[in-house]
Amino acid sequence: DPIAALSQGSRGEVLAEYGDLQEAGAVALSDDGHPVSNSQLMRRALEYAHTFDLLVISHAEDLALTGDGVMHEGTVSVALGLKGIPAAAEEVAVFRDIELARLTGARLHIAHVSTAGSVDIIRRAKPLGAKVTAETTPHYFSLTDEAVRGYNTNAKMSPPLRTAADIAAIRAGLADGTLDCIATDHAPHSVLEKEVEFDRAANGIIGLETAVGLSLDLVQAGVLTPIELVAKLSTNPARILQVPGGSLKEGAPADITVLDPTRPWTVDVQQFKSKSRNSPFDGHAMTGRAVLTIVGGAIKYAL
């Protein structure tokens, strides 16, 4: 099920045609890696989407605050001499979009939450009637900005890796339901885009093949139960997007991943099925991985 552009060309200038996009199969709207900087346009987008009951997915970022920053603004960025991106660059945009969702009554989903402040804003908004859901990704509950040391471009992403305090807050947000989903934010890049100076490197990492191992860490740490983890990875995303799947009910799509939560393995990017190798987790020891994948009732992968 496709997620269509919120604005024409994802340029944040003119709204796309939501009715036509929904007829073509779109289940949600987003400019993906681009925030909607114009608040009035974001209000109109939410109003327009609300008439079709389409979900709006927000990449929450204030580009004026981000500036030419390339990593989290903090002690590590100072030590490395790299320009920083403050946590507020995400948080003020999260707050704005939630307030506009409350104003319009539209459904809003906040993508790839990375800061403690964002978790707090979302947590406080939910009881006030905002139709807001949110996700984080495994790298935001597993890595801090310390991973950038050595100018490791595989630790460069948008939003950037934050601090240990942010990781703790994100784990708490997953535990109490503030964060509804875990997504991979899978972003493949070639070595040509990553093996360059840090400032010039592309943002993003691949996440599909490490998502299960990293997420099962939350179960081993007592943050989530196994059933809660399944909900974050499968049931909740299907419910939020209003698409079939995410359950084992009779008649539901037979798209099933079988996990072995105890299988130990070591990440080796050279063994990935993905063509890209841009992962900061190369060499990490993990416990638990997918051993069988069934798509449409047919076995497509077996370990």
VODREN-134088 format. One record per residue (C-alpha): z, y, x; residue in three letters. Coordinates in steps of 0.001 Angstrom, whole numbers, padded with zeros to 6 digits. Layout:
% residues N
[[Z,Y,X],"ALA"]
...
END
This chain:
% residues 303
[[000000,000000,000000],"ASP"]
[[-001129,003232,001681],"PRO"]
[[000912,006389,002188],"ILE"]
[[-001446,009315,001694],"ALA"]
[[-001465,012716,003362],"ALA"]
[[000761,015314,001720],"LEU"]
[[-001546,018157,002761],"SER"]
[[-005261,018209,003492],"GLN"]
[[-005812,017003,007035],"GLY"]
[[-001999,016855,007441],"SER"]
[[-002268,020495,008508],"ARG"]
[[000448,021812,006154],"GLY"]
[[-001829,024470,004660],"GLU"]
[[-003343,023165,001389],"VAL"]
[[-002019,020400,-000854],"LEU"]
[[-004019,017190,-001121],"ALA"]
[[-005175,015844,-004531],"GLU"]
[[-002240,013650,-005512],"TYR"]
[[-003700,012298,-008747],"GLY"]
[[-006851,011094,-007005],"ASP"]
[[-004806,009635,-004162],"LEU"]
[[-002561,007737,-006570],"GLN"]
[[-005611,006340,-008379],"GLU"]
[[-006906,005180,-005006],"ALA"]
[[-003670,003213,-004468],"GLY"]
[[-001298,005605,-002700],"ALA"]
[[002398,004923,-003334],"VAL"]
[[003831,007853,-001359],"ALA"]
[[002892,011083,000401],"LEU"]
[[003620,012211,003940],"SER"]
[[002140,014211,006780],"ASP"]
[[003742,011554,008983],"ASP"]
[[004443,012973,012454],"GLY"]
[[003871,016527,011232],"HIS"]
[[006538,018488,009366],"PRO"]
[[005629,020787,006487],"VAL"]
[[006663,024099,008025],"SER"]
[[005893,026252,004979],"ASN"]
[[008838,025954,002573],"SER"]
[[006824,027153,-000417],"GLN"]
[[004155,024521,000247],"LEU"]
[[006872,021857,000477],"MET"]
[[008281,023018,-002869],"ARG"]
[[004834,022813,-004474],"ARG"]
[[004248,019387,-002922],"ALA"]
[[007504,018060,-004378],"LEU"]
[[006726,019554,-007818],"GLU"]
[[003192,018135,-007785],"TYR"]
[[004372,014715,-006549],"ALA"]
[[007092,014661,-009229],"HIS"]
[[004483,014849,-012007],"THR"]
[[003001,011578,-010713],"PHE"]
[[006385,010060,-009733],"ASP"]
[[005118,009772,-006151],"LEU"]
[[007623,009568,-003305],"LEU"]
[[007487,012311,-000665],"VAL"]
[[008373,011122,002845],"ILE"]
[[009552,013887,005150],"SER"]
[[009241,014154,008919],"HIS"]
[[012081,016666,009050],"ALA"]
[[011607,019031,011977],"GLU"]
[[011726,022791,012470],"ASP"]
[[008918,023309,014989],"LEU"]
[[010188,026768,015903],"ALA"]
[[013470,025202,017060],"LEU"]
[[011706,022301,018767],"THR"]
[[009502,024729,020708],"GLY"]
[[008149,023046,023805],"ASP"]
[[011160,020733,024138],"GLY"]
[[010472,017146,025187],"VAL"]
[[013870,015409,024848],"MET"]
[[017311,015915,023290],"HIS"]
[[018982,019153,024302],"GLU"]
[[022146,018219,026165],"GLY"]
[[023640,017402,029518],"THR"]
[[020909,014883,030403],"VAL"]
[[018091,017354,029709],"SER"]
[[019859,019915,031903],"VAL"]
[[020337,017368,034685],"ALA"]
[[016662,016346,034547],"LEU"]
[[015363,019900,034241],"GLY"]
[[013516,019064,031017],"LEU"]
[[013305,021398,028027],"LYS"]
[[015531,020268,025199],"GLY"]
[[015204,019843,021439],"ILE"]
[[018472,020665,019624],"PRO"]
[[019826,018361,016935],"ALA"]
[[019599,021370,014603],"ALA"]
[[015784,021180,014741],"ALA"]
[[016067,018071,012578],"GLU"]
[[019132,018995,010577],"GLU"]
[[017985,022342,009179],"VAL"]
[[014759,020683,007992],"ALA"]
[[016661,017797,006384],"VAL"]
[[018854,020300,004536],"PHE"]
[[015846,022365,003394],"ARG"]
[[013940,019371,002072],"ASP"]
[[016951,017978,000225],"ILE"]
[[017602,021334,-001424],"GLU"]
[[013949,021529,-002489],"LEU"]
[[014170,017989,-003864],"ALA"]
[[017220,019014,-005891],"ARG"]
[[015350,022086,-007153],"LEU"]
[[012285,020113,-008230],"THR"]
[[013836,016800,-009268],"GLY"]
[[011394,014969,-007019],"ALA"]
[[012020,011779,-005044],"ARG"]
[[012413,012451,-001323],"LEU"]
[[012717,010049,001593],"HIS"]
[[013865,011291,005008],"ILE"]
[[012150,009401,007826],"ALA"]
[[013603,008349,011205],"HIS"]
[[017035,010025,011009],"VAL"]
[[018370,010562,014550],"SER"]
[[021434,012844,014386],"THR"]
[[025004,012750,013135],"ALA"]
[[024447,016040,011323],"GLY"]
[[021514,014643,009359],"SER"]
[[023590,011639,008264],"VAL"]
[[026340,013992,007083],"ASP"]
[[023910,016204,005125],"ILE"]
[[022345,013184,003383],"ILE"]
[[025753,011648,002658],"ARG"]
[[026950,014852,000960],"ARG"]
[[023698,015319,-000985],"ALA"]
[[023579,011920,-002690],"LYS"]
[[026566,012433,-005038],"PRO"]
[[025204,015878,-005983],"LEU"]
[[022222,014319,-007739],"GLY"]
[[019513,014684,-005125],"ALA"]
[[017004,011834,-005411],"LYS"]
[[017118,011314,-001664],"VAL"]
[[016836,008142,000377],"THR"]
[[016701,007848,004140],"ALA"]
[[015908,005554,007027],"GLU"]
[[016611,005251,010715],"THR"]
[[015008,003070,013373],"THR"]
[[016414,000546,015876],"PRO"]
[[016015,002880,018848],"HIS"]
[[018220,005516,017207],"TYR"]
[[021127,003078,016863],"PHE"]
[[020514,001364,020223],"SER"]
[[019567,003941,022881],"LEU"]
[[020817,007354,023961],"THR"]
[[019085,010112,025894],"ASP"]
[[020422,008442,029043],"GLU"]
[[017351,006168,028733],"ALA"]
[[015188,009141,029763],"VAL"]
[[016755,009218,033251],"ARG"]
[[014105,008443,035827],"GLY"]
[[011682,010335,033571],"TYR"]
[[010976,007153,031615],"ASN"]
[[008161,008097,029232],"THR"]
[[008818,004941,027188],"ASN"]
[[011996,006726,026084],"ALA"]
[[010047,009769,024858],"LYS"]
[[009718,009998,021081],"MET"]
[[009925,012373,018128],"SER"]
[[012669,012931,017130],"PRO"]
[[014129,012317,020586],"PRO"]
[[016843,009856,021547],"LEU"]
[[020213,011510,021007],"ARG"]
[[023824,010808,022115],"THR"]
[[026450,008089,021764],"ALA"]
[[028136,010156,019027],"ALA"]
[[024853,010220,017082],"ASP"]
[[024503,006435,017445],"ILE"]
[[028027,005963,016067],"ALA"]
[[027244,008227,013097],"ALA"]
[[023970,006440,012353],"ILE"]
[[025690,003054,012421],"ARG"]
[[028331,004429,010046],"ALA"]
[[025556,005779,007809],"GLY"]
[[023934,002352,007664],"LEU"]
[[027290,000720,006899],"ALA"]
[[028178,003028,003999],"ASP"]
[[024681,003146,002465],"GLY"]
[[023862,006747,003384],"THR"]
[[020876,005341,005295],"LEU"]
[[019004,002987,002982],"ASP"]
[[016452,001449,005330],"CYS"]
[[015622,000442,008871],"ILE"]
[[011996,001132,009823],"ALA"]
[[010255,000478,013145],"THR"]
[[008352,003786,013509],"ASP"]
[[005862,001613,015449],"HIS"]
[[003764,003952,017621],"ALA"]
[[001387,002216,020038],"PRO"]
[[000094,004130,023058],"HIS"]
[[-001974,003123,026066],"SER"]
[[-000838,003435,029659],"VAL"]
[[-003174,006427,029931],"LEU"]
[[-000980,008278,027438],"GLU"]
[[002367,007140,028865],"LYS"]
[[001934,006849,032651],"GLU"]
[[001750,010605,033138],"VAL"]
[[004241,013427,033726],"GLU"]
[[007046,013359,031145],"PHE"]
[[006052,016699,029621],"ASP"]
[[002486,015467,029025],"ARG"]
[[003284,011951,027792],"ALA"]
[[002662,010970,024185],"ALA"]
[[005628,010583,021837],"ASN"]
[[006519,007189,020433],"GLY"]
[[007289,003550,021178],"ILE"]
[[006259,000219,019717],"ILE"]
[[008975,-001273,017562],"GLY"]
[[007697,-004252,015581],"LEU"]
[[008565,-007019,018022],"GLU"]
[[012036,-005767,018940],"THR"]
[[013161,-004620,015467],"ALA"]
[[014773,-007907,014409],"VAL"]
[[016652,-008494,017663],"GLY"]
[[017997,-004948,017788],"LEU"]
[[018896,-004902,014090],"SER"]
[[020747,-008210,014327],"LEU"]
[[023013,-006456,016851],"ASP"]
[[024371,-004570,013822],"LEU"]
[[025393,-007877,012217],"VAL"]
[[026978,-009143,015436],"GLN"]
[[028869,-005836,015746],"ALA"]
[[030150,-006062,012167],"GLY"]
[[028265,-002951,011026],"VAL"]
[[026241,-004838,008399],"LEU"]
[[026422,-008254,006761],"THR"]
[[023304,-010463,006987],"PRO"]
[[022515,-009718,003327],"ILE"]
[[022913,-005970,003901],"GLU"]
[[020529,-006178,006865],"LEU"]
[[017908,-007925,004716],"VAL"]
[[018262,-005123,002172],"ALA"]
[[017746,-002444,004858],"LYS"]
[[014653,-004155,006277],"LEU"]
[[013021,-005475,003110],"SER"]
[[014557,-005112,-000349],"THR"]
[[015389,-001400,-000185],"ASN"]
[[012026,-000275,001261],"PRO"]
[[010199,-002164,-001499],"ALA"]
[[012434,-000607,-004165],"ARG"]
[[012081,002918,-002776],"ILE"]
[[008286,002649,-002505],"LEU"]
[[008150,000912,-005915],"GLN"]
[[005985,-001904,-004564],"VAL"]
[[006249,-005670,-005160],"PRO"]
[[007989,-007738,-002526],"GLY"]
[[011355,-007652,-000839],"GLY"]
[[012729,-010555,-002840],"SER"]
[[012492,-014347,-003010],"LEU"]
[[012212,-014402,-006802],"LYS"]
[[009752,-016813,-008391],"GLU"]
[[006411,-015075,-008860],"GLY"]
[[007086,-012483,-006152],"ALA"]
[[004586,-012164,-003270],"PRO"]
[[005178,-014982,-000758],"ALA"]
[[005414,-012629,002210],"ASP"]
[[008381,-014110,004052],"ILE"]
[[009821,-013837,007544],"THR"]
[[012180,-016602,008659],"VAL"]
[[014752,-015479,011219],"LEU"]
[[016822,-017471,013678],"ASP"]
[[019810,-015136,014184],"PRO"]
[[021200,-017171,017111],"THR"]
[[018089,-017652,019273],"ARG"]
[[018508,-015899,022644],"PRO"]
[[015492,-014304,024296],"TRP"]
[[014583,-011639,026798],"THR"]
[[012095,-008906,025936],"VAL"]
[[008917,-009250,028004],"ASP"]
[[006314,-006705,026944],"VAL"]
[[003594,-008753,028644],"GLN"]
[[004199,-011483,026042],"GLN"]
[[003922,-009138,023043],"PHE"]
[[001278,-009721,020396],"LYS"]
[[000866,-005948,020244],"SER"]
[[-001906,-004615,022475],"LYS"]
[[000367,-001775,023559],"SER"]
[[003296,-002190,025949],"ARG"]
[[005136,001125,025463],"ASN"]
[[008639,-000222,024840],"SER"]
[[011864,000979,026490],"PRO"]
[[013417,-002449,025824],"PHE"]
[[011449,-004440,028423],"ASP"]
[[013885,-006820,030132],"GLY"]
[[016616,-006446,027488],"HIS"]
[[018444,-009629,026479],"ALA"]
[[018542,-010112,022708],"MET"]
[[019966,-012605,020246],"THR"]
[[017931,-013465,017166],"GLY"]
[[014236,-013273,016450],"ARG"]
[[011545,-014122,013899],"ALA"]
[[010444,-017755,014130],"VAL"]
[[008090,-018037,011150],"LEU"]
[[005922,-015599,009210],"THR"]
[[004366,-016428,005839],"ILE"]
[[001823,-014031,004328],"VAL"]
[[000531,-014654,000820],"GLY"]
[[001964,-018156,000958],"GLY"]
[[000187,-019107,004195],"ALA"]
[[001894,-019583,007560],"ILE"]
[[000465,-016955,009925],"LYS"]
[[002885,-017238,012853],"TYR"]
[[005263,-019893,014117],"ALA"]
[[007299,-019614,017292],"LEU"]
END
